[in-house]
Amino acid sequence: MKKIGIICKSGRPEPLEILKDLLPWLGKKGLETFLDIETAPMLNAKGYSRSEIPKIAEVIIVLGGDGTMLNVARLVCEKGIPILGVNLGGLGFITEVQIEELHDAMEKVLSGECSSEERIMLTAYIHRHGERIAEYTVLNDVVINKGALARIIDLETYINKTYVTTFKSDGLIVSTPTGSTAYSLSAGGPVLYPTLDSIVVTPICPHTLTNRPIVLPDDVLIEIVLKSQSEDVFLTLDGQVGFSLRKNDVVEIKRSPFRTKLLIPFERDFFQVLRTKLKWGER
C-alpha cells in the first residue's frame, strides 16, 4: 500500500495542523499522498478533485466527521477502497479514530494488521412517467419528507411488489444499519447492529400512531409512490443531496451491489460506542 488519498472537511483549521505533521511522516515511509483540491493550496501541495482521488489511491484517510465520511463513501463505493475516518470532534459514529491515535492507526494500516468492516449501502432510483430520471447510492439513508409548510403527505408503499400501506405522515426514512443511529433514530427507529444485512423503514410523525418502524431483510425491493399533489416534497440522500419529487413519482430502493469498507485499527465494542456517543446509562 503506497498511495494514500486524503480528504478533509472543508473550512476547518484542524486538518491543516494534522497534515503539517502527517504528510512528512508518510513521506518518510515512502508513501505517495493525494490531497483534495480544497486543502492542498493551503499547504503548497498539489491538489486533486475528490472524484479523482478514488481512481489513484489505495486507501483514503478522511479528516472530518460523519458527514465527510458519508460523502467519501459515495465517492469510493464503486472502487471498494478502504476508508480510515479520523474524528475532528463531532459525534463520529463512523469516524473511528481520534486525532491522537492517527499515527498508531496508520502503522496498523501500513503493516496489514488493521481489520476492516463492510457496511451495506442502498441504491435509490426515481421514476417519473415510467422513465428512470435519477439514481443515487447512499450509506446512511434515503428520506422522503415534506417542507415546513406542506401538509401531511401520502406515500403508497410496496415491498417486493406487495402493497404494505399508504403512510400518511411527514415522510418516510429507509435506512441501512449504519444509518439507524442517524435520522431514523431521532424519528423513533431502532438501533441496528451496524454489520447486519437489514433495512429499516421508519415513518416520520405518522398520522396513524400504529404505523411503526419495520426491519426488513436486505434483499427486498421497496417502492414508494408519492400520491399527494405537492410542490414541497423532497428526496434526501444521506442528508446531503436533495431531489424534488412530484405526484406519482416512484422511488425504488434496494440494496446496492457496493459496500463501504471501513478500516477499524483498534478493537472496540459497539455497545461501548452507544454508551459513549448516545450517553446510555447516564442520568
Secondary structure, 3 states (H helix, E strand, C coil): CCEEEEEECCCCCHHHHHHHHHHHHHHHCCCEEEEECCCHHHHCCCEECCCCHHHHCCEEEEEECHHHHHHHHHHHCCCCCCEEEEECCCCCCCCCEEHHHHHHHHHHHHHCCCEEEEEEEEEEEEEECCEEEEEEEECCEEEEEECCCCCCEEEEEEECCEEEEEEEECEEEEECCHHHHCHHHHCCCCCCCCCCCEEEEEEECCCCCCCCCEEEECCCCEEEEECCCCCCEEEEECCCEEEEECCCCEEEEEEEEEEEEEEECCCCCHHHHHHHHCCCCCC
